[in-house]
């Protein structure tokens, strides 16, 4: 009879299944379930962030800020320049 660590496992009709095999199988299945669960959680977090951060920011920006100054109250920003002559020398001297 050989001495050593006792074999720990679950007995079944076909023989003894080692605990390490059971834990490995459980871990692999847990990873599959965790991956699917993580995908749904990521979608939910993205959905919540979109509606709680981006939409209020966009609405505030839309109604309070005019970065392109396209509203009617904005004054035009054209520069006044003196007329340029029509000769070739006048065209060359433009800066």
Backbone torsions as a table, in degrees:
resi	resn	phi	psi	omega
1	UNK	NA	128.8	-178.2
2	UNK	-84.3	142.3	177.9
3	UNK	-96.9	149.5	179.1
4	UNK	164.1	-171.7	-179.4
5	UNK	-67.8	139.5	178.8
6	UNK	-68.4	146.5	178.1
7	UNK	-79.1	123.4	179.7
8	UNK	-105.9	133.2	-179.8
9	UNK	-175.2	-176.9	179.5
10	UNK	-110.6	128.0	-179.8
11	UNK	-82.4	137.9	175.7
12	UNK	-137.1	-179.0	-177.8
13	UNK	-61.7	-35.2	-177.9
14	UNK	-86.0	-8.8	-178.4
15	UNK	139.5	-165.5	-178.6
16	UNK	-95.2	130.2	176.7
17	UNK	-100.1	121.5	-178.4
18	UNK	-66.2	147.5	-179.6
19	UNK	-62.0	-36.3	-179.7
20	UNK	-61.5	-36.7	177.8
21	UNK	-68.3	-39.1	178.3
22	UNK	-64.1	-44.9	-179.9
23	UNK	-65.6	-39.4	178.9
24	UNK	-63.0	-44.9	178.9
25	UNK	-64.2	-42.4	178.6
26	UNK	-62.9	-41.4	-180.0
27	UNK	-64.7	-42.0	178.8
28	UNK	-63.4	-41.7	178.8
29	UNK	-70.0	-36.5	176.6
30	UNK	-62.5	-39.4	178.6
31	UNK	-64.7	-39.0	178.3
32	UNK	-63.9	-46.4	179.3
33	UNK	-65.9	-41.0	179.3
34	UNK	-63.6	-37.6	177.6
35	UNK	-62.7	-47.5	179.6
36	UNK	-63.8	-42.8	179.5
37	UNK	-64.2	-41.4	178.8
38	UNK	-63.3	-36.3	177.1
39	UNK	-61.9	-44.4	179.5
40	UNK	-67.3	-39.4	178.7
41	UNK	-64.7	-41.3	178.8
42	UNK	-63.1	-40.8	177.3
43	UNK	-63.8	-41.2	-179.8
44	UNK	-65.5	-44.6	179.5
45	UNK	-63.0	-41.6	177.6
46	UNK	-62.3	-43.0	178.7
47	UNK	-60.8	-46.3	-179.1
48	UNK	-65.5	-43.4	179.1
49	UNK	-61.9	-41.2	-178.9
50	UNK	-61.1	-48.6	-175.6
51	UNK	-81.1	-20.0	-179.0
52	UNK	-98.3	-19.0	-177.5
53	UNK	-117.7	-56.6	-171.5
54	UNK	-69.9	-43.5	-177.8
55	UNK	-67.0	-46.6	175.9
56	UNK	-60.6	-39.8	177.5
57	UNK	-61.3	-43.4	180.0
58	UNK	-65.1	-39.8	180.0
59	UNK	-68.1	-41.8	177.6
60	UNK	-62.8	-44.8	179.3
61	UNK	-63.2	-40.6	-177.3
62	UNK	-63.1	-41.5	-173.1
63	UNK	-95.4	-18.1	-176.1
64	UNK	-110.9	-22.8	-173.2
65	UNK	-117.9	142.8	176.6
66	UNK	-129.6	75.6	-173.8
67	UNK	-66.1	-27.9	179.5
68	UNK	-93.1	-2.2	179.7
69	UNK	51.9	53.8	-179.2
70	UNK	-100.5	-2.4	178.9
71	UNK	-73.0	158.8	-176.4
72	UNK	-65.6	-26.4	-178.4
73	UNK	-75.7	-14.7	-178.4
74	UNK	-74.1	139.1	178.8
75	UNK	-85.7	146.3	177.6
76	UNK	-68.4	151.9	-177.7
77	UNK	-113.4	36.7	177.3
78	UNK	-72.9	140.4	176.4
79	UNK	-89.5	138.1	177.4
80	UNK	-85.4	126.4	180.0
81	UNK	-125.5	151.7	177.0
82	UNK	-79.7	150.3	-177.5
83	UNK	-63.2	147.6	179.8
84	UNK	-101.8	142.3	179.0
85	UNK	-66.9	169.7	-176.3
86	UNK	-98.1	0.4	-177.8
87	UNK	-81.9	165.2	179.7
88	UNK	-65.9	-37.6	178.7
89	UNK	-65.3	-38.6	177.2
90	UNK	-64.9	-38.5	178.7
91	UNK	-66.6	-37.7	-179.9
92	UNK	-71.5	-28.0	-175.8
93	UNK	-87.7	2.9	178.3
94	UNK	-68.8	148.0	176.3
95	UNK	-127.3	NA	NA
